[in-house]
Amino acid sequence: MTKAEIVEQIYEQVGFSKKESAELVEKVFEAIKETLADGEKVKISGFGNFVVRDKNSRKGRNPQTGQEILLDARKVLTFKPSLVLKNMLNDRPVTEVEADEARALANSEAGGR
């Protein structure tokens, strides 16, 4: 799905104009990018968590020459899907026990900020 398709879905389902839908999508993505750039997690209930992680520099190898090279430290973006999303993708309902565990985990993470 592309950004344009998301805009189209909002236009059709919510009833905003295409311009309003495009602005909304742009603002949501901008807020997510800014939050991640600040090193904070983005948690979307029922969808998942986006987290920026630091990777240390490490030794690598040029696959063509076999020569060792040093790869710089960098940041990577990871995504961990929620239990709700995982179960939906596998056509499996969320059990009450799983829902309770997910809520407890979310509450403990929210309190640990």
N, CA, C and O atoms as CSV, one atom per row, in Angstrom:
chain,resi,resn,atom,element,x,y,z
A,1,MET,N,N,0.843,-1.172,0.000
A,1,MET,CA,C,0.000,0.000,0.000
A,1,MET,C,C,0.888,1.235,0.000
A,1,MET,O,O,1.863,1.309,0.747
A,2,THR,N,N,0.553,2.182,-0.823
A,2,THR,CA,C,1.323,3.418,-0.918
A,2,THR,C,C,0.653,4.524,-0.103
A,2,THR,O,O,-0.481,4.379,0.352
A,3,LYS,N,N,1.371,5.621,0.071
A,3,LYS,CA,C,0.811,6.765,0.776
A,3,LYS,C,C,-0.440,7.278,0.042
A,3,LYS,O,O,-1.424,7.656,0.678
A,4,ALA,N,N,-0.394,7.288,-1.271
A,4,ALA,CA,C,-1.541,7.742,-2.063
A,4,ALA,C,C,-2.750,6.835,-1.830
A,4,ALA,O,O,-3.885,7.311,-1.799
A,5,GLU,N,N,-2.516,5.546,-1.668
A,5,GLU,CA,C,-3.617,4.621,-1.407
A,5,GLU,C,C,-4.200,4.835,-0.001
A,5,GLU,O,O,-5.406,4.689,0.201
A,6,ILE,N,N,-3.352,5.178,0.954
A,6,ILE,CA,C,-3.834,5.495,2.301
A,6,ILE,C,C,-4.715,6.742,2.247
A,6,ILE,O,O,-5.790,6.778,2.845
A,7,VAL,N,N,-4.253,7.758,1.528
A,7,VAL,CA,C,-5.041,8.984,1.351
A,7,VAL,C,C,-6.394,8.637,0.734
A,7,VAL,O,O,-7.425,9.135,1.184
A,8,GLU,N,N,-6.396,7.797,-0.278
A,8,GLU,CA,C,-7.636,7.401,-0.953
A,8,GLU,C,C,-8.586,6.684,0.014
A,8,GLU,O,O,-9.794,6.922,-0.005
A,9,GLN,N,N,-8.034,5.809,0.854
A,9,GLN,CA,C,-8.859,5.094,1.840
A,9,GLN,C,C,-9.515,6.072,2.820
A,9,GLN,O,O,-10.699,5.944,3.132
A,10,ILE,N,N,-8.742,7.044,3.300
A,10,ILE,CA,C,-9.296,8.042,4.223
A,10,ILE,C,C,-10.369,8.857,3.528
A,10,ILE,O,O,-11.422,9.124,4.106
A,11,TYR,N,N,-10.110,9.254,2.293
A,11,TYR,CA,C,-11.072,10.013,1.501
A,11,TYR,C,C,-12.396,9.247,1.383
A,11,TYR,O,O,-13.471,9.814,1.574
A,12,GLU,N,N,-12.299,7.948,1.066
A,12,GLU,CA,C,-13.509,7.144,0.851
A,12,GLU,C,C,-14.220,6.790,2.154
A,12,GLU,O,O,-15.449,6.824,2.218
A,13,GLN,N,N,-13.456,6.449,3.193
A,13,GLN,CA,C,-14.070,5.924,4.411
A,13,GLN,C,C,-14.444,6.989,5.434
A,13,GLN,O,O,-15.425,6.828,6.159
A,14,VAL,N,N,-13.675,8.079,5.504
A,14,VAL,CA,C,-13.925,9.094,6.518
A,14,VAL,C,C,-14.746,10.253,5.953
A,14,VAL,O,O,-15.541,10.871,6.660
A,15,GLY,N,N,-14.541,10.529,4.689
A,15,GLY,CA,C,-15.318,11.601,4.078
A,15,GLY,C,C,-14.602,12.932,3.991
A,15,GLY,O,O,-15.194,13.923,3.562
A,16,PHE,N,N,-13.330,12.975,4.393
A,16,PHE,CA,C,-12.547,14.199,4.205
A,16,PHE,C,C,-12.316,14.403,2.718
A,16,PHE,O,O,-12.401,13.457,1.934
A,17,SER,N,N,-12.021,15.641,2.330
A,17,SER,CA,C,-11.647,15.891,0.942
A,17,SER,C,C,-10.290,15.234,0.695
A,17,SER,O,O,-9.579,14.876,1.634
A,18,LYS,N,N,-9.947,15.085,-0.570
A,18,LYS,CA,C,-8.643,14.472,-0.868
A,18,LYS,C,C,-7.502,15.329,-0.319
A,18,LYS,O,O,-6.495,14.803,0.154
A,19,LYS,N,N,-7.666,16.646,-0.386
A,19,LYS,CA,C,-6.623,17.534,0.129
A,19,LYS,C,C,-6.494,17.371,1.637
A,19,LYS,O,O,-5.382,17.265,2.155
A,20,GLU,N,N,-7.622,17.349,2.350
A,20,GLU,CA,C,-7.598,17.170,3.806
A,20,GLU,C,C,-7.011,15.804,4.179
A,20,GLU,O,O,-6.234,15.686,5.126
A,21,SER,N,N,-7.396,14.786,3.423
A,21,SER,CA,C,-6.884,13.436,3.674
A,21,SER,C,C,-5.372,13.393,3.493
A,21,SER,O,O,-4.665,12.793,4.302
A,22,ALA,N,N,-4.876,14.029,2.435
A,22,ALA,CA,C,-3.436,14.053,2.169
A,22,ALA,C,C,-2.698,14.799,3.272
A,22,ALA,O,O,-1.629,14.370,3.706
A,23,GLU,N,N,-3.263,15.913,3.726
A,23,GLU,CA,C,-2.638,16.683,4.808
A,23,GLU,C,C,-2.598,15.876,6.102
A,23,GLU,O,O,-1.598,15.897,6.820
A,24,LEU,N,N,-3.681,15.168,6.398
A,24,LEU,CA,C,-3.750,14.347,7.594
A,24,LEU,C,C,-2.686,13.251,7.572
A,24,LEU,O,O,-1.957,13.063,8.545
A,25,VAL,N,N,-2.606,12.541,6.466
A,25,VAL,CA,C,-1.615,11.470,6.336
A,25,VAL,C,C,-0.208,12.042,6.473
A,25,VAL,O,O,0.636,11.467,7.161
A,26,GLU,N,N,0.039,13.154,5.830
A,26,GLU,CA,C,1.360,13.795,5.890
A,26,GLU,C,C,1.704,14.185,7.326
A,26,GLU,O,O,2.833,13.965,7.766
A,27,LYS,N,N,0.762,14.754,8.054
A,27,LYS,CA,C,1.000,15.164,9.444
A,27,LYS,C,C,1.248,13.965,10.359
A,27,LYS,O,O,2.098,14.027,11.248
A,28,VAL,N,N,0.511,12.879,10.146
A,28,VAL,CA,C,0.719,11.673,10.953
A,28,VAL,C,C,2.125,11.121,10.713
A,28,VAL,O,O,2.845,10.815,11.663
A,29,PHE,N,N,2.510,10.995,9.452
A,29,PHE,CA,C,3.839,10.474,9.148
A,29,PHE,C,C,4.937,11.400,9.669
A,29,PHE,O,O,5.967,10.932,10.152
A,30,GLU,N,N,4.722,12.693,9.574
A,30,GLU,CA,C,5.706,13.657,10.068
A,30,GLU,C,C,5.869,13.523,11.580
A,30,GLU,O,O,6.989,13.564,12.091
A,31,ALA,N,N,4.760,13.362,12.294
A,31,ALA,CA,C,4.818,13.187,13.746
A,31,ALA,C,C,5.566,11.911,14.107
A,31,ALA,O,O,6.360,11.906,15.048
A,32,ILE,N,N,5.324,10.833,13.373
A,32,ILE,CA,C,6.026,9.569,13.619
A,32,ILE,C,C,7.519,9.742,13.360
A,32,ILE,O,O,8.341,9.315,14.170
A,33,LYS,N,N,7.875,10.362,12.245
A,33,LYS,CA,C,9.298,10.559,11.914
A,33,LYS,C,C,10.006,11.409,12.954
A,33,LYS,O,O,11.125,11.093,13.357
A,34,GLU,N,N,9.366,12.486,13.393
A,34,GLU,CA,C,9.987,13.367,14.392
A,34,GLU,C,C,10.184,12.639,15.720
A,34,GLU,O,O,11.220,12.788,16.367
A,35,THR,N,N,9.198,11.861,16.117
A,35,THR,CA,C,9.297,11.107,17.368
A,35,THR,C,C,10.445,10.101,17.299
A,35,THR,O,O,11.228,9.983,18.242
A,36,LEU,N,N,10.541,9.385,16.196
A,36,LEU,CA,C,11.628,8.411,16.033
A,36,LEU,C,C,12.985,9.107,15.966
A,36,LEU,O,O,13.965,8.605,16.516
A,37,ALA,N,N,13.050,10.252,15.301
A,37,ALA,CA,C,14.307,11.001,15.204
A,37,ALA,C,C,14.769,11.477,16.574
A,37,ALA,O,O,15.969,11.629,16.803
A,38,ASP,N,N,13.820,11.718,17.498
A,38,ASP,CA,C,14.154,12.112,18.864
A,38,ASP,C,C,14.550,10.918,19.725
A,38,ASP,O,O,14.858,11.076,20.906
A,39,GLY,N,N,14.543,9.718,19.132
A,39,GLY,CA,C,14.942,8.522,19.861
A,39,GLY,C,C,13.838,7.901,20.696
A,39,GLY,O,O,14.106,7.028,21.523
A,40,GLU,N,N,12.608,8.334,20.496
A,40,GLU,CA,C,11.482,7.792,21.258
A,40,GLU,C,C,10.792,6.674,20.475
A,40,GLU,O,O,10.879,6.606,19.249
A,41,LYS,N,N,10.105,5.800,21.215
A,41,LYS,CA,C,9.313,4.733,20.606
A,41,LYS,C,C,8.015,5.309,20.061
A,41,LYS,O,O,7.508,6.316,20.555
A,42,VAL,N,N,7.489,4.653,19.038
A,42,VAL,CA,C,6.147,4.959,18.553
A,42,VAL,C,C,5.331,3.687,18.758
A,42,VAL,O,O,5.611,2.649,18.158
A,43,LYS,N,N,4.312,3.787,19.622
A,43,LYS,CA,C,3.466,2.648,19.952
A,43,LYS,C,C,2.073,2.912,19.405
A,43,LYS,O,O,1.420,3.884,19.785
A,44,ILE,N,N,1.626,2.045,18.515
A,44,ILE,CA,C,0.291,2.174,17.947
A,44,ILE,C,C,-0.506,0.959,18.416
A,44,ILE,O,O,-0.279,-0.162,17.962
A,45,SER,N,N,-1.431,1.198,19.319
A,45,SER,CA,C,-2.224,0.130,19.922
A,45,SER,C,C,-2.910,-0.702,18.844
A,45,SER,O,O,-3.522,-0.158,17.925
A,46,GLY,N,N,-2.806,-2.015,18.961
A,46,GLY,CA,C,-3.432,-2.919,18.006
A,46,GLY,C,C,-2.652,-3.068,16.719
A,46,GLY,O,O,-3.060,-3.819,15.833
A,47,PHE,N,N,-1.525,-2.362,16.597
A,47,PHE,CA,C,-0.709,-2.441,15.383
A,47,PHE,C,C,0.708,-2.885,15.710
A,47,PHE,O,O,1.154,-3.929,15.234
A,48,GLY,N,N,1.427,-2.099,16.525
A,48,GLY,CA,C,2.776,-2.492,16.908
A,48,GLY,C,C,3.619,-1.329,17.366
A,48,GLY,O,O,3.133,-0.208,17.518
A,49,ASN,N,N,4.904,-1.613,17.588
A,49,ASN,CA,C,5.860,-0.619,18.083
A,49,ASN,C,C,6.986,-0.411,17.079
A,49,ASN,O,O,7.531,-1.367,16.526
A,50,PHE,N,N,7.321,0.853,16.854
A,50,PHE,CA,C,8.493,1.214,16.068
A,50,PHE,C,C,9.549,1.697,17.054
A,50,PHE,O,O,9.264,2.548,17.896
A,51,VAL,N,N,10.765,1.165,16.958
A,51,VAL,CA,C,11.833,1.516,17.889
A,51,VAL,C,C,13.119,1.745,17.106
A,51,VAL,O,O,13.463,0.967,16.217
A,52,VAL,N,N,13.836,2.837,17.450
A,52,VAL,CA,C,15.148,3.092,16.858
A,52,VAL,C,C,16.191,2.455,17.774
A,52,VAL,O,O,16.199,2.698,18.981
A,53,ARG,N,N,17.059,1.648,17.199
A,53,ARG,CA,C,18.110,0.973,17.970
A,53,ARG,C,C,19.475,1.370,17.413
A,53,ARG,O,O,19.623,1.638,16.220
A,54,ASP,N,N,20.463,1.402,18.299
A,54,ASP,CA,C,21.832,1.686,17.885
A,54,ASP,C,C,22.544,0.383,17.565
A,54,ASP,O,O,22.438,-0.592,18.308
A,55,LYS,N,N,23.266,0.373,16.461
A,55,LYS,CA,C,24.120,-0.768,16.127
A,55,LYS,C,C,25.559,-0.291,16.242
A,55,LYS,O,O,25.908,0.777,15.740
A,56,ASN,N,N,26.381,-1.071,16.894
A,56,ASN,CA,C,27.790,-0.732,17.051
A,56,ASN,C,C,28.532,-0.917,15.735
A,56,ASN,O,O,28.060,-1.610,14.834
A,57,SER,N,N,29.703,-0.286,15.635
A,57,SER,CA,C,30.538,-0.532,14.457
A,57,SER,C,C,31.021,-1.977,14.547
A,57,SER,O,O,31.148,-2.539,15.635
A,58,ARG,N,N,31.285,-2.557,13.395
A,58,ARG,CA,C,31.713,-3.959,13.378
A,58,ARG,C,C,32.549,-4.229,12.140
A,58,ARG,O,O,32.567,-3.448,11.188
A,59,LYS,N,N,33.232,-5.346,12.182
A,59,LYS,CA,C,34.016,-5.750,11.019
A,59,LYS,C,C,33.100,-6.413,10.009
A,59,LYS,O,O,32.217,-7.196,10.359
A,60,GLY,N,N,33.330,-6.085,8.767
A,60,GLY,CA,C,32.582,-6.700,7.676
A,60,GLY,C,C,33.564,-7.176,6.618
A,60,GLY,O,O,34.778,-7.064,6.786
A,61,ARG,N,N,33.039,-7.698,5.553
A,61,ARG,CA,C,33.882,-8.218,4.490
A,61,ARG,C,C,33.300,-7.807,3.144
A,61,ARG,O,O,32.101,-7.957,2.907
A,62,ASN,N,N,34.151,-7.291,2.265
A,62,ASN,CA,C,33.727,-6.976,0.908
A,62,ASN,C,C,33.472,-8.308,0.202
A,62,ASN,O,O,34.396,-9.111,0.071
A,63,PRO,N,N,32.248,-8.562,-0.254
A,63,PRO,CA,C,31.955,-9.868,-0.850
A,63,PRO,C,C,32.700,-10.136,-2.158
A,63,PRO,O,O,32.897,-11.294,-2.528
A,64,GLN,N,N,33.115,-9.083,-2.861
A,64,GLN,CA,C,33.820,-9.290,-4.133
A,64,GLN,C,C,35.295,-9.603,-3.924
A,64,GLN,O,O,35.864,-10.450,-4.613
A,65,THR,N,N,35.913,-8.906,-2.959
A,65,THR,CA,C,37.360,-9.073,-2.773
A,65,THR,C,C,37.713,-9.897,-1.549
A,65,THR,O,O,38.824,-10.416,-1.442
A,66,GLY,N,N,36.767,-10.017,-0.625
A,66,GLY,CA,C,37.054,-10.726,0.617
A,66,GLY,C,C,37.819,-9.873,1.613
A,66,GLY,O,O,38.141,-10.340,2.705
A,67,GLN,N,N,38.117,-8.623,1.254
A,67,GLN,CA,C,38.879,-7.723,2.122
A,67,GLN,C,C,38.023,-7.294,3.306
A,67,GLN,O,O,36.845,-6.972,3.152
A,68,GLU,N,N,38.642,-7.292,4.513
A,68,GLU,CA,C,37.929,-6.844,5.715
A,68,GLU,C,C,37.782,-5.332,5.694
A,68,GLU,O,O,38.704,-4.609,5.317
A,69,ILE,N,N,36.608,-4.864,6.106
A,69,ILE,CA,C,36.354,-3.427,6.207
A,69,ILE,C,C,35.652,-3.161,7.530
A,69,ILE,O,O,35.059,-4.069,8.113
A,70,LEU,N,N,35.714,-1.923,8.008
A,70,LEU,CA,C,35.039,-1.549,9.239
A,70,LEU,C,C,33.729,-0.866,8.876
A,70,LEU,O,O,33.717,0.145,8.174
A,71,LEU,N,N,32.629,-1.427,9.361
A,71,LEU,CA,C,31.313,-0.833,9.127
A,71,LEU,C,C,31.020,0.128,10.264
A,71,LEU,O,O,31.173,-0.229,11.432
A,72,ASP,N,N,30.605,1.335,9.942
A,72,ASP,CA,C,30.341,2.371,10.940
A,72,ASP,C,C,29.154,2.023,11.821
A,72,ASP,O,O,28.277,1.251,11.430
A,73,ALA,N,N,29.136,2.598,13.007
A,73,ALA,CA,C,27.977,2.494,13.884
A,73,ALA,C,C,26.821,3.207,13.200
A,73,ALA,O,O,27.024,4.167,12.457
A,74,ARG,N,N,25.622,2.738,13.454
A,74,ARG,CA,C,24.462,3.349,12.801
A,74,ARG,C,C,23.218,3.083,13.620
A,74,ARG,O,O,23.231,2.307,14.576
A,75,LYS,N,N,22.152,3.739,13.230
A,75,LYS,CA,C,20.849,3.527,13.860
A,75,LYS,C,C,19.994,2.730,12.893
A,75,LYS,O,O,20.051,2.930,11.680
A,76,VAL,N,N,19.197,1.822,13.449
A,76,VAL,CA,C,18.278,1.044,12.632
A,76,VAL,C,C,16.880,1.153,13.231
A,76,VAL,O,O,16.716,1.306,14.442
A,77,LEU,N,N,15.899,1.074,12.378
A,77,LEU,CA,C,14.511,1.124,12.806
A,77,LEU,C,C,13.977,-0.298,12.836
A,77,LEU,O,O,14.106,-1.038,11.861
A,78,THR,N,N,13.374,-0.678,13.964
A,78,THR,CA,C,12.779,-2.001,14.063
A,78,THR,C,C,11.280,-1.846,14.304
A,78,THR,O,O,10.818,-0.837,14.838
A,79,PHE,N,N,10.544,-2.859,13.902
A,79,PHE,CA,C,9.102,-2.879,14.118
A,79,PHE,C,C,8.741,-4.201,14.764
A,79,PHE,O,O,9.147,-5.265,14.297
A,80,LYS,N,N,7.977,-4.125,15.841
A,80,LYS,CA,C,7.487,-5.325,16.504
A,80,LYS,C,C,5.967,-5.274,16.442
A,80,LYS,O,O,5.350,-4.411,17.067
A,81,PRO,N,N,5.357,-6.193,15.693
A,81,PRO,CA,C,3.894,-6.160,15.573
A,81,PRO,C,C,3.224,-6.519,16.891
A,81,PRO,O,O,3.768,-7.275,17.696
A,82,SER,N,N,2.032,-5.962,17.099
A,82,SER,CA,C,1.269,-6.280,18.303
A,82,SER,C,C,0.698,-7.685,18.181
A,82,SER,O,O,0.624,-8.256,17.093
A,83,LEU,N,N,0.304,-8.215,19.306
A,83,LEU,CA,C,-0.317,-9.536,19.335
A,83,LEU,C,C,-1.604,-9.535,18.510
A,83,LEU,O,O,-1.913,-10.515,17.832
A,84,VAL,N,N,-2.342,-8.444,18.570
A,84,VAL,CA,C,-3.583,-8.325,17.798
A,84,VAL,C,C,-3.288,-8.454,16.303
A,84,VAL,O,O,-3.982,-9.185,15.597
A,85,LEU,N,N,-2.261,-7.749,15.817
A,85,LEU,CA,C,-1.903,-7.801,14.404
A,85,LEU,C,C,-1.407,-9.188,14.019
A,85,LEU,O,O,-1.801,-9.726,12.985
A,86,LYS,N,N,-0.543,-9.770,14.849
A,86,LYS,CA,C,-0.033,-11.120,14.550
A,86,LYS,C,C,-1.173,-12.120,14.430
A,86,LYS,O,O,-1.218,-12.921,13.497
A,87,ASN,N,N,-2.090,-12.063,15.383
A,87,ASN,CA,C,-3.208,-12.999,15.344
A,87,ASN,C,C,-4.118,-12.759,14.151
A,87,ASN,O,O,-4.630,-13.714,13.567
A,88,MET,N,N,-4.330,-11.501,13.779
A,88,MET,CA,C,-5.150,-11.196,12.620
A,88,MET,C,C,-4.519,-11.767,11.342
A,88,MET,O,O,-5.212,-12.323,10.489
A,89,LEU,N,N,-3.207,-11.621,11.229
A,89,LEU,CA,C,-2.514,-12.133,10.047
A,89,LEU,C,C,-2.595,-13.649,9.960
A,89,LEU,O,O,-2.528,-14.217,8.870
A,90,ASN,N,N,-2.739,-14.305,11.109
A,90,ASN,CA,C,-2.802,-15.766,11.148
A,90,ASN,C,C,-4.227,-16.285,11.333
A,90,ASN,O,O,-4.424,-17.455,11.661
A,91,ASP,N,N,-5.224,-15.414,11.121
A,91,ASP,CA,C,-6.638,-15.782,11.273
A,91,ASP,C,C,-6.898,-16.475,12.603
A,91,ASP,O,O,-7.572,-17.503,12.664
A,92,ARG,N,N,-6.350,-15.891,13.670
A,92,ARG,CA,C,-6.479,-16.480,15.000
A,92,ARG,C,C,-6.990,-15.406,15.953
A,92,ARG,O,O,-6.406,-14.325,16.035
A,93,PRO,N,N,-8.072,-15.691,16.674
A,93,PRO,CA,C,-8.569,-14.684,17.622
A,93,PRO,C,C,-7.634,-14.551,18.817
A,93,PRO,O,O,-6.905,-15.481,19.160
A,94,VAL,N,N,-7.667,-13.380,19.442
A,94,VAL,CA,C,-6.878,-13.142,20.647
A,94,VAL,C,C,-7.643,-13.736,21.819
A,94,VAL,O,O,-8.820,-13.436,22.018
A,95,THR,N,N,-6.966,-14.586,22.600
A,95,THR,CA,C,-7.616,-15.142,23.786
A,95,THR,C,C,-7.629,-14.099,24.886
A,95,THR,O,O,-6.867,-13.133,24.837
A,96,GLU,N,N,-8.478,-14.282,25.866
A,96,GLU,CA,C,-8.567,-13.344,26.982
A,96,GLU,C,C,-7.245,-13.279,27.745
A,96,GLU,O,O,-6.833,-12.204,28.182
A,97,VAL,N,N,-6.580,-14.423,27.906
A,97,VAL,CA,C,-5.291,-14.468,28.607
A,97,VAL,C,C,-4.252,-13.654,27.843
A,97,VAL,O,O,-3.494,-12.893,28.444
A,98,GLU,N,N,-4.212,-13.810,26.516
A,98,GLU,CA,C,-3.260,-13.046,25.702
A,98,GLU,C,C,-3.558,-11.551,25.780
A,98,GLU,O,O,-2.638,-10.737,25.855
A,99,ALA,N,N,-4.832,-11.192,25.763
A,99,ALA,CA,C,-5.211,-9.780,25.852
A,99,ALA,C,C,-4.774,-9.197,27.189
A,99,ALA,O,O,-4.263,-8.078,27.248
A,100,ASP,N,N,-4.979,-9.964,28.271
A,100,ASP,CA,C,-4.555,-9.502,29.599
A,100,ASP,C,C,-3.043,-9.328,29.659
A,100,ASP,O,O,-2.552,-8.339,30.202
A,101,GLU,N,N,-2.296,-10.294,29.100
A,101,GLU,CA,C,-0.830,-10.206,29.090
A,101,GLU,C,C,-0.360,-9.002,28.287
A,101,GLU,O,O,0.564,-8.299,28.695
A,102,ALA,N,N,-0.998,-8.767,27.144
A,102,ALA,CA,C,-0.619,-7.629,26.305
A,102,ALA,C,C,-0.893,-6.313,27.026
A,102,ALA,O,O,-0.078,-5.392,26.964
A,103,ARG,N,N,-2.029,-6.217,27.707
A,103,ARG,CA,C,-2.348,-5.003,28.464
A,103,ARG,C,C,-1.351,-4.785,29.596
A,103,ARG,O,O,-0.896,-3.664,29.824
A,104,ALA,N,N,-1.009,-5.870,30.308
A,104,ALA,CA,C,-0.056,-5.764,31.416
A,104,ALA,C,C,1.309,-5.314,30.905
A,104,ALA,O,O,1.964,-4.481,31.532
A,105,LEU,N,N,1.737,-5.858,29.774
A,105,LEU,CA,C,3.023,-5.469,29.194
A,105,LEU,C,C,2.999,-4.007,28.767
A,105,LEU,O,O,3.950,-3.268,29.020
A,106,ALA,N,N,1.916,-3.591,28.122
A,106,ALA,CA,C,1.804,-2.197,27.676
A,106,ALA,C,C,1.811,-1.253,28.875
A,106,ALA,O,O,2.439,-0.196,28.831
A,107,ASN,N,N,1.113,-1.634,29.944
A,107,ASN,CA,C,1.077,-0.781,31.136
A,107,ASN,C,C,2.445,-0.704,31.818
A,107,ASN,O,O,2.834,0.357,32.305
A,108,SER,N,N,3.174,-1.818,31.857
A,108,SER,CA,C,4.490,-1.795,32.489
A,108,SER,C,C,5.480,-0.976,31.667
A,108,SER,O,O,6.340,-0.298,32.229
A,109,GLU,N,N,5.365,-1.033,30.336
A,109,GLU,CA,C,6.251,-0.237,29.481
A,109,GLU,C,C,5.909,1.239,29.584
A,109,GLU,O,O,6.804,2.084,29.556
A,110,ALA,N,N,4.637,1.556,29.701
A,110,ALA,CA,C,4.217,2.957,29.798
A,110,ALA,C,C,4.691,3.555,31.111
A,110,ALA,O,O,5.044,4.733,31.166
A,111,GLY,N,N,4.701,2.757,32.167
A,111,GLY,CA,C,5.149,3.249,33.466
A,111,GLY,C,C,6.643,3.378,33.567
A,111,GLY,O,O,7.138,4.098,34.434
A,112,GLY,N,N,7.388,2.694,32.698
A,112,GLY,CA,C,8.841,2.696,32.762
A,112,GLY,C,C,9.495,3.783,31.948
A,112,GLY,O,O,10.707,3.729,31.737
A,113,ARG,N,N,8.747,4.774,31.478
A,113,ARG,CA,C,9.331,5.835,30.644
A,113,ARG,C,C,10.197,6.674,31.438
A,113,ARG,O,O,10.783,7.624,30.918
